[in-house]
Amino acid sequence: MPDTPTSQPAQPTVGFVGLGNMGAALAENLVKAGFEVLTYDVAGPGRSPAGARFASGVAQLAAGADVAVFSLPDGTVSEKVAAEVAAAPGRRVSHVVDTSTVGVTAARRIAELVAGAGVGYVDAPVSGGVSGARARTLSVMYAGTDDDVAAVLPVLAGLSDRIRRVGDRPGLGQALKLANNFLSATALAATSEAVAFGVAAGLDMATMIEVLNASSGRNGATDDKFPNEVLTGRYRSGFANTLMAKDLRLYLAEVRDIATSDAVGTVTADIWQRFAAAEPGVDFTRIYPFVEGGA
């Protein structure tokens, strides 16, 4: 069952940093959930949701919010913003919720960084895509100490209806997110290869997907990515191939650090690195035409 927030004496003001495809949707969810939301993005206020106030910078956001939520591209950026929050003059923020995919090592490093300033850190990566964020079906897998989690649980519940605590210390949310994205990337690449084979042999793609979804080959790619993005020719899932390639690099680095098997991960990561190098920044569902073309 989804976790439910305990009663709080007052609803916190939320500062949201990072208004990309995912961040803009999550910030809007918080506004719709009734939170006072202060936003910031280096690209400006263009994607700040209606009802939120846009801050002039991270320092102003840190002085005006109780909880800061990050949705940032990588660990380097997340660590930089966390340092700015921790050092902000007149800082009001007492906790950071990081929905970015930064990796286990980076999450633990950021948690230590902000702890030095008395700021709690909850590792809370997300999975389910922009459509999932808008539908509030996005999976939020969060990890942190009991006290830190209790302090931000209402905010986590404002992000999505599907939140799950996966550990008692930062980094464990990241470990689960990287494992999830490795499986997602592998399924999409393998399904692309299988469908390309079937189409070349003379099968109809729609027929293939229908039968696969009623058979043992069913997976997230056959159930979602192919019907909604590939068959329709939309290719607008909202997640870039460069981000998936980055997540797989993080996954392999963490796997090798703890010395578990990386045999399949190495192959999967290589496919995605080549795809990202050939067509940087395109929607990750375009791996199908990339594979179909002989990659």
C-alpha positions as CSV (number, residue, x, y, z in Angstrom):
1,M,0.0,0.0,0.0
2,P,1.2,3.6,-0.6
3,D,2.7,5.4,2.3
4,T,0.5,8.1,3.9
5,P,1.7,11.3,5.5
6,T,1.3,11.8,9.2
7,S,-0.4,14.9,10.4
8,Q,1.7,18.0,10.4
9,P,1.3,21.3,12.4
10,A,1.6,23.4,9.2
11,Q,1.9,22.6,5.5
12,P,5.5,23.4,4.4
13,T,6.3,25.9,1.6
14,V,8.1,23.9,-1.1
15,G,11.0,25.3,-3.2
16,F,11.3,23.4,-6.5
17,V,14.6,23.5,-8.5
18,G,14.7,22.2,-12.0
19,L,11.7,22.7,-14.4
20,G,12.6,20.3,-17.2
21,N,10.0,17.8,-18.6
22,M,9.7,15.9,-15.3
23,G,10.3,18.8,-12.9
24,A,7.6,21.0,-14.4
25,A,5.1,18.2,-14.1
26,L,6.1,17.5,-10.5
27,A,6.0,21.1,-9.5
28,E,2.5,21.4,-11.0
29,N,1.4,18.4,-8.9
30,L,2.6,20.2,-5.7
31,V,0.6,23.3,-6.7
32,K,-2.5,21.2,-7.3
33,A,-2.0,19.5,-4.0
34,G,-2.4,22.8,-2.3
35,F,1.2,23.6,-1.4
36,E,2.7,27.1,-1.7
37,V,5.4,26.5,-4.3
38,L,8.5,28.6,-5.1
39,T,10.3,27.6,-8.3
40,Y,13.6,28.2,-9.9
41,D,15.3,27.1,-13.1
42,V,18.4,28.5,-14.8
43,A,16.4,28.6,-18.1
44,G,13.9,31.1,-16.6
45,P,10.3,31.1,-15.5
46,G,8.8,29.8,-18.8
47,R,7.9,26.4,-17.4
48,S,6.9,27.4,-13.9
49,P,3.4,26.2,-13.3
50,A,0.5,28.5,-12.8
51,G,0.0,29.2,-9.1
52,A,3.7,29.0,-8.2
53,R,6.1,32.0,-7.6
54,F,9.4,32.1,-9.5
55,A,12.5,32.9,-7.4
56,S,15.4,35.0,-8.6
57,G,17.9,32.3,-7.7
58,V,18.6,29.4,-5.5
59,A,19.5,31.7,-2.5
60,Q,16.1,33.4,-2.6
61,L,14.3,30.0,-2.9
62,A,16.3,28.6,0.1
63,A,15.3,31.7,2.1
64,G,11.6,31.4,1.2
65,A,10.9,27.6,1.4
66,D,10.9,25.0,4.1
67,V,11.6,22.0,1.9
68,A,13.6,22.1,-1.4
69,V,12.8,19.6,-4.1
70,F,15.4,19.0,-6.9
71,S,14.7,17.6,-10.4
72,L,18.1,18.0,-12.0
73,P,20.0,16.4,-14.8
74,D,22.9,14.7,-12.9
75,G,24.8,14.4,-9.6
76,T,27.2,17.3,-10.4
77,V,24.4,19.8,-10.8
78,S,22.5,18.4,-7.8
79,E,25.6,18.7,-5.6
80,K,26.2,22.3,-6.8
81,V,22.6,23.3,-6.1
82,A,22.6,21.5,-2.7
83,A,25.8,23.4,-1.7
84,E,24.1,26.7,-2.7
85,V,21.0,25.8,-0.6
86,A,23.1,24.9,2.4
87,A,25.2,28.1,2.2
88,A,22.3,30.5,1.4
89,P,22.1,33.6,3.6
90,G,18.9,33.5,5.8
91,R,18.3,29.9,4.7
92,R,14.9,28.6,5.8
93,V,15.1,25.2,4.0
94,S,15.5,22.4,6.6
95,H,15.3,19.5,4.2
96,V,16.1,18.6,0.6
97,V,14.2,16.0,-1.4
98,D,16.2,14.9,-4.5
99,T,14.1,13.4,-7.2
100,S,17.1,13.5,-9.6
101,T,18.9,10.3,-10.8
102,V,22.4,11.0,-9.4
103,G,23.7,7.6,-8.4
104,V,24.4,6.0,-5.0
105,T,27.8,7.6,-4.4
106,A,26.6,11.1,-5.3
107,A,23.5,10.8,-3.1
108,R,25.6,9.8,-0.1
109,R,28.0,12.6,-0.8
110,I,25.2,15.2,-1.1
111,A,23.6,14.0,2.1
112,E,26.9,14.5,4.0
113,L,27.4,17.9,2.4
114,V,24.0,19.3,3.5
115,A,24.1,17.5,6.9
116,G,27.1,19.7,7.7
117,A,24.7,22.7,7.5
118,G,22.0,21.0,9.5
119,V,19.9,20.1,6.5
120,G,18.2,16.7,6.1
121,Y,18.4,14.9,2.8
122,V,15.9,12.4,1.3
123,D,16.9,10.5,-1.8
124,A,13.7,10.1,-3.9
125,P,14.2,9.3,-7.5
126,V,11.2,8.7,-9.7
127,S,10.1,6.4,-12.5
128,G,7.1,6.3,-14.8
129,G,7.7,9.1,-17.3
130,V,6.2,12.5,-17.7
131,S,2.8,11.0,-18.4
132,G,3.0,9.1,-15.2
133,A,3.9,12.3,-13.3
134,R,0.8,14.1,-14.8
135,A,-1.4,11.1,-13.9
136,R,0.1,10.9,-10.4
137,T,1.0,7.2,-11.1
138,L,4.7,7.9,-11.0
139,S,6.7,5.7,-8.7
140,V,8.6,7.7,-6.1
141,M,11.2,5.4,-4.4
142,Y,12.6,7.3,-1.4
143,A,15.1,6.6,1.3
144,G,16.2,8.5,4.4
145,T,16.3,8.5,8.2
146,D,13.1,8.2,10.1
147,D,13.2,11.9,11.1
148,D,14.0,13.2,7.7
149,V,11.3,11.1,6.0
150,A,8.7,12.2,8.6
151,A,9.5,15.8,7.9
152,V,9.0,15.6,4.1
153,L,6.3,12.9,3.8
154,P,3.5,15.4,3.0
155,V,5.7,16.8,0.2
156,L,6.4,13.3,-1.2
157,A,2.7,12.5,-1.1
158,G,2.1,15.8,-3.1
159,L,4.4,14.5,-5.9
160,S,2.5,11.3,-6.6
161,D,0.0,8.8,-5.4
162,R,2.6,6.0,-5.6
163,I,5.3,6.6,-3.0
164,R,7.3,3.9,-1.4
165,R,10.1,4.0,1.2
166,V,12.9,1.6,0.1
167,G,15.5,2.2,2.8
168,D,16.7,4.1,5.9
169,R,19.6,6.0,4.3
170,P,20.2,8.1,1.2
171,G,21.6,6.1,-1.7
172,L,19.2,3.2,-1.5
173,G,16.6,5.0,-3.6
174,Q,19.2,5.6,-6.2
175,A,20.3,1.9,-6.2
176,L,16.7,0.8,-6.9
177,K,16.2,3.5,-9.6
178,L,19.4,2.5,-11.4
179,A,18.4,-1.2,-11.3
180,N,15.0,-0.2,-12.6
181,N,16.4,1.9,-15.5
182,F,18.9,-0.8,-16.4
183,L,15.9,-3.2,-16.8
184,S,13.9,-0.7,-18.7
185,A,16.8,0.1,-21.1
186,T,17.5,-3.6,-21.6
187,A,13.8,-4.4,-22.3
188,L,13.5,-1.5,-24.8
189,A,16.7,-2.3,-26.7
190,A,15.9,-6.1,-26.8
191,T,12.3,-5.5,-27.9
192,S,13.5,-3.2,-30.6
193,E,15.8,-5.9,-31.9
194,A,13.1,-8.5,-31.7
195,V,10.5,-6.4,-33.5
196,A,13.0,-5.3,-36.2
197,F,13.7,-9.0,-36.8
198,G,10.0,-9.8,-37.0
199,V,9.2,-6.9,-39.3
200,A,12.1,-7.9,-41.6
201,A,10.7,-11.4,-41.7
202,G,7.4,-10.1,-42.9
203,L,5.3,-9.8,-39.7
204,D,3.1,-6.8,-39.0
205,M,4.4,-4.8,-36.1
206,A,1.0,-4.2,-34.5
207,T,0.3,-7.9,-34.6
208,M,3.6,-8.7,-33.1
209,I,3.0,-6.3,-30.2
210,E,-0.5,-7.7,-29.6
211,V,0.8,-11.3,-29.4
212,L,3.8,-10.4,-27.4
213,N,1.6,-8.7,-24.8
214,A,-0.4,-11.9,-24.5
215,S,2.7,-14.1,-24.2
216,S,5.8,-14.5,-22.1
217,G,7.8,-11.8,-23.9
218,R,5.6,-9.0,-22.4
219,N,7.5,-6.2,-20.8
220,G,7.4,-2.4,-20.3
221,A,8.5,-1.8,-23.8
222,T,5.8,-4.0,-25.4
223,D,3.1,-2.8,-23.0
224,D,3.8,0.9,-23.2
225,K,6.7,2.3,-25.3
226,F,5.8,0.4,-28.5
227,P,2.0,0.9,-28.5
228,N,2.2,4.6,-27.4
229,E,5.4,5.9,-29.0
230,V,6.8,3.6,-31.7
231,L,3.6,2.3,-33.4
232,T,2.1,5.8,-33.4
233,G,5.3,7.4,-34.7
234,R,5.1,10.0,-31.9
235,Y,8.4,9.3,-30.1
236,R,7.5,11.9,-27.4
237,S,7.8,10.0,-24.1
238,G,9.6,13.0,-22.7
239,F,12.9,11.2,-21.7
240,A,16.0,11.8,-23.7
241,N,18.4,9.0,-24.9
242,T,21.3,11.0,-23.4
243,L,19.7,10.7,-19.9
244,M,19.2,7.0,-20.3
245,A,22.9,6.6,-21.4
246,K,23.9,8.6,-18.4
247,D,21.8,6.4,-16.0
248,L,23.4,3.3,-17.5
249,R,26.9,4.7,-17.0
250,L,26.0,5.3,-13.3
251,Y,24.6,1.8,-13.0
252,L,27.7,0.2,-14.4
253,A,29.9,2.4,-12.1
254,E,28.0,1.3,-9.0
255,V,27.9,-2.4,-10.1
256,R,31.6,-2.4,-10.6
257,D,32.2,-0.6,-7.3
258,I,30.5,-3.4,-5.4
259,A,31.7,-6.2,-7.8
260,T,28.5,-7.8,-8.9
261,S,27.9,-9.1,-12.4
262,D,27.9,-6.6,-15.2
263,A,27.7,-8.9,-18.2
264,V,24.3,-7.8,-19.5
265,G,24.8,-4.3,-18.3
266,T,28.0,-3.8,-20.4
267,V,26.2,-4.8,-23.6
268,T,23.1,-2.7,-22.8
269,A,25.1,0.3,-21.9
270,D,27.2,0.0,-25.1
271,I,24.1,0.1,-27.3
272,W,22.7,3.2,-25.5
273,Q,26.0,5.0,-25.6
274,R,26.3,4.5,-29.3
275,F,22.7,5.6,-29.8
276,A,23.2,8.7,-27.7
277,A,26.4,9.5,-29.6
278,A,24.7,9.1,-33.0
279,E,21.5,11.1,-32.2
280,P,22.1,13.1,-29.0
281,G,19.1,14.3,-27.1
282,V,16.3,12.5,-29.1
283,D,13.5,10.7,-27.3
284,F,14.7,7.4,-25.9
285,T,12.0,5.5,-27.7
286,R,13.7,6.3,-31.0
287,I,16.1,3.5,-30.2
288,Y,13.8,1.3,-32.3
289,P,14.6,3.0,-35.7
290,F,18.3,3.2,-34.5
291,V,18.4,-0.6,-34.0
292,E,16.2,-1.2,-37.1
293,G,18.8,0.7,-39.1
294,G,21.5,-1.8,-38.3
295,A,23.0,-0.5,-35.1
